[in-house]
Amino acid sequence: MSATSDTTPRRPIVAANWKMNLTPSEAARYVETFVARLEDGPAAEAVEVVLAPAMAALDRVAQAAEGTRIALAAQNVSPEPSGAFTGEVSAAMLADLGCRYGIVGHSERRALFGEASELVSRKAAALLGAGIRPIVCVGETLAEREAGRTDAVVGEQLDASLADVPPDRAGDVVLAYEPVWAIGTGETATPELAQTVHQLVRERLRAHFGDAGDGVRIQYGGSVKPENTALLMAERDIDGALVGGASLDPESFASIVRLAAAGP
């Protein structure tokens, strides 16, 4: 299990981002299968398990997961508390549905919907205001990596995306490093490469939050699958995974959770 510089353990957190997949009925059936796969082991206790279904399936997943240790997450949120914003969903609405986490700044939101880090920061603050923990995503594109700009891009995204998060709320934030070039491509950063960026993120978190930055959990998100989970989780500053495609199969995601629970 990853540990902070003072050897205080950080509980691993593994989140499934289903993106725009699984209808409400399919999502409910998924939860039943997934829970059954974890019943015979300690994985659900050793690892914090988070499911982020499509907005339309949040209520059904909440019902299906009732009485389990599974935490519910939203894939997006409006920075506004209420008002004439057709199609948007507020943090208060998500809290009422039972969401404990919310993903903000995912590379697809940044690239496909033009979301800047300043907006990501406002969304993170909105979630915190409603008692929901934000999972703040940062990561570089292939062009940025090849240009040698990984450190600059990730650092700038992190600083701007956390601008509205006060230091005393650092413990309520999760960071997710997702190399954009490895999402949905089958490519994965080597554990050593991922650790290098996670260490950079850790240093920026310390600069941003002080000593509290050591306690912030940092997930890796880039084509995570059962075959690479154990090696990734063995790295010092990798505290979990934000899983995309591999999380759509409950068997596969259960394997990832068990591997994360086993530790190095």
N, C-alpha and C positions, 0 to 999 in steps of 0.2 A: 504494500500500500504506500502511496506517496506520503511524504511527510514535510512539514515546514522546517525552516532552518533551526528551530529550537526543538525539533523532534516531536512536536505536537501533531498527532495524526489528523489529516483531513479526510472525512468520510467520502469515499468515491460517490460520484453522481453520474448515472447513466440515463440519458434521455432519448426517447424515440420521437423523431420528427417525421410524422407521416405525410407532411406537405398536403397537396390536394389529392389525397387517396383515401379510400375506404369510406363507404357510406355509413350513416349512423348504425344501421343494422349489422353491417360487416364489422364495424369497430367494436360493437358490443360482443359479438361472437369471438373476436380476436382476444378481448380481455379474458373471457372465460377460458380459452385455450392457454393463454399465456400464464395466467394464475395457476392453472393446473400443473404446468411444467415447473413451477418454482416451489410447489408445496412440499417437496421431499428434501429441501435443502435450506441452508441458512442465508442464501443469497439476498433475499428480500430484506434481511436485517442488516447485513454487512454493507450493502450498497443502497443508496437512495435511488429508487426507480421512478422515472417520470415519463408519462405518456402525453404527447402533444398531438391530438387529432385535429382534423379540420374543424373550423368553428361550428359547423352544423352538427357535428358529432360530440361536442363537448358534454352536453347533458347526458347523453346515452352512455358515454364512457364513465362519467361520474357515477351514474347509477350502477353500472356493471362492476366498478372498482370499489364500491362502498364496502367497508369492513376490511379492506386490504391495506397494505402499506404503500400502494401505488399513489403517487402524487400526480395531479392533473395540471397540464400546462396549456396555455394558448400560444398560437403561432404568431400572433400579432396583437396590437392594441392601438387605439387612438390616443394621442397625447391630450385630447380635450376631455373634460369631465362629462359634458353633455351638450346638446344643442342640435342645430340644423346641419348635420353631417351625415347625409344619406349613405348607408352602407357601412358605416363605421361602428365599432364596438368599444365601449369605454371600459376602463379598468374596474369600475364599480360593478358593471355587469358581469365581468369575468370573475370577480370575487364572489358574487352572489351565486355563480355556478359552481363554486368550489375550487377554482384555480389557485394553486399555490405558486406556480411559476408562469412566466411569460417570456417567449423568445423575442428579442428585438435585435435589429441590425443584421439579420441573416443576409448572406451574400446575395441571395435571390431578391430580397427586398431592396437591397442597395442597387443592384445591377438592373433589375427589371422594372422597378418602380421608382428609381431615382432618389431613394432615401439617403440623405446626408447624415453624417454622424451627429450633427446638432439636433436633428429630429429624433434620432435614436436615443440621445440623452434625455430629451423631453419625455419620450415613451417610457424609458426606464424610471424616471422620476414619478410618472403617473402610476406605474405599477406599484412602486414602493409606497406611494400615498394611499393605495388601496390595500396594503398588506400583502402584496404579491411580490415574490422575488424575481427580478429580471435575470434572464440568461442573455448576456450581451455578447454578440458575435463580432469578431474581427478577423481579417485575413486578406491576403494579397492574391492578385491574379497571376497567371503565368507570365505575362509581359512584365509585370512589376518585379517578379522574382528574377527573371532573366536579366533585368536591368540593374539588379543588385539593390533594389529598393525595399526589400522585405521589412527590414528593421524600421525604416522611416514610415512606411505605409501603416504597418501594424501599430507602431507607437502613436502616430497621429490619430488613427481611428480610436485607439483606446482612450487617449486623453480627452478627445472631443466627445466621445460617446458616454463618458462618465462625468462630464462637466457639471451636471445637475445632481450628482449623487454625493451627499455629504459624507465625510470620513466616518462618522459614527454609524453609518448604514453599510459600511463595507462588507460586513459579515453576511448581509442579506443579498449580496450580488454574486452571481456565477459568471465567469468569463468562458467563452468558447472560442478557441482558435480553429478556424476552418480555412485551410489553404484552398482558395477557390479553384485552383488547377486540379485539385484532387477530389472534387465533389461530383459524384455521379459519373466519373471517368474510369473508375477501376484503379486509378493511380492512387498511391498512398505515400505520404511522406514517410521516410524511414523513421524508426523510433528515435534515432539519434538526431535527425534533422528536426523532427517535431519537438524534441526536448530543447533544442537550441532556441526555437522560437518561444516555447513555453517559459524558458528561463528569462528571455527578454521581457515577456509579458509580466512575469513575476517582479522583475526589477522595476518596470513602469508602475505596477500596482503599489510597490513600496514607496516609490516617489510620489504617487498620487495620494495614497492613504496612510503613509507611515507604516508602523509595525503591523497595523491591521491588514496590510496587503499580503502578509504571510499566510493569513487564514482564508483568503479568497480561493475558492476551488476553480481550477482551470480545466475545462474539457477539451479534448481533441475531437475535431469533426471533419473528416475527409475520407470517405470510403472505408469507414470502420466496419469490420466483419469478424466473425469468430476466429478466422485464421490469423489475424494480426492483433487481436485485443490484448492478449497476455503480454506480448512484447511492448506494446504501447504503454500499458498500465504499469510496467516495471520501471518506467522512467520517473525520476524524482518529482518533476513538476507537472506530470499528467495525472489529473485527479478524477478522470472519468471520460465519458464519450458522449458526443451528440451524434446520434446515429440516424442516417437517412434511409436509403434503400434497403439495407439489411434489417431494418426494424419492421418492415412490412410483413415479414414472416415471423409469427410468434415463436416458432421453434428456434430460429436464428437469433432473435433478440434475447430469448431466454438463455441461450448459450453465451451470448456476450455478457449478460448480467452475471452469470455464474463465474465466468472467467475473471471478470472485474472483482468479484467478491473473493476469489481465491488468492489474489495478490501475487507478487513476484515469487 
